[in-house]
Amino acid sequence: MYWHDVRASTWQGTAFGVVRAVNTWAHHKQSVKGAPRAGRNQEGAISGRFDKLDASVVSTLEKVLAS
């Protein structure tokens, strides 16, 4: 997604591009079991799961870029 998906590739070469690729994957490509994708995405937005995912990606990038 980082390289080829228009929803993320626009920001290639940036940390935001990495966050966008992971977030886009979670919203549109990750396997969904037991609920329709739209319902799972709504639950993720309401519960803060996607915010936590984004924060985790940023934290990981900070560690990688600091080394």
Protein Blocks (a to p, Z undefined) as FASTA:
>chain_A
ZZmmmklmmmgoiaklmmmmmmmmmmmmgccehiafklmmmmmmmnommmmmmmmmmmmm
mmmmmZZ
